[in-house]
């Protein structure tokens, strides 16, 4: 709320949008963890508030991601892409689109006021939550098991997908991110206190889970971002699909081919890492996390 209410000059627009969306995603992960305690009605209402708030900022964020993704490709292939004048001109167009989208989101006072009002109402409801005190992770255990189960299912769907693979990977990424945020919430030693007793401590196990989920989420995130850039390149040559991108056919073809190769490698690596992360049954996974949490609490 503070980011959205800040003066336009206080925080750079891009940073405000990015940080706000990250906060909203963490809050959605928390609401999912507590779904059974909140009940379906309250969960659906609060999840919708957070989802809609994020969607209002998605356009600005996507425009920024497209520029960052192109920069990443140029950095990875400096000889192939960095010296092409058409790439420089393309980047200039995408930067202009990003700046316009970011400023629209940042200075749309009506939309911001509506989002702030909804988030304030949500904060009021959160203060009235009456959650039971259960031992260990008992309060969030059902939600954690659901998040893990959904992630495992979406991984299998992504592996089997032959059409619209990018969308399947993106859907999987959402549950991977939920798992990453959930693990971070269960890590109640920020910063770590005292000497580490080795990699088998409960504290270390929970942090390792968060790290692995984060690494997988980054792979899937890059794959998705490359898909956004690819879609913008395709749309930019068609009339009626947004602003036309002034980029030659050969340069466009080189970019699309480079993107496709990188996405293929990222998908292969994500499947490999996902197999390790989701190798347990949901029941065994939750039991292991619960044991780790209990051990870390005794330190």
Secondary structure, 3 states (H helix, E strand, C coil): CHHHHCCCCCCCHHHHHHHHHHHHHHHHHHHHHCHHHHCHHHHHHHHHHHHHHHHHHHHHHHHHHHHHHHHHHHHHCHHHHHCCHHHHHHHHHHHHHHHHHHHHHHHCHHHHHHHHHHHHHHHHHHHCCCCCCCCCCCCCHHHHHHHHHHHHHHHHHHHHCCCCHHHHHHHHHHHHHHHHHHHHHHCCCCCCCCCCCCCCCHHHHHHHHHHHHHHHHHHHHHHHHHHHHHHHHHHCCCCCCCCCCCCCHHHHHHHHHHHHHHHHHHHHHHHHHHHHHCCCCHHHHHHHHHHHHHHHHHC
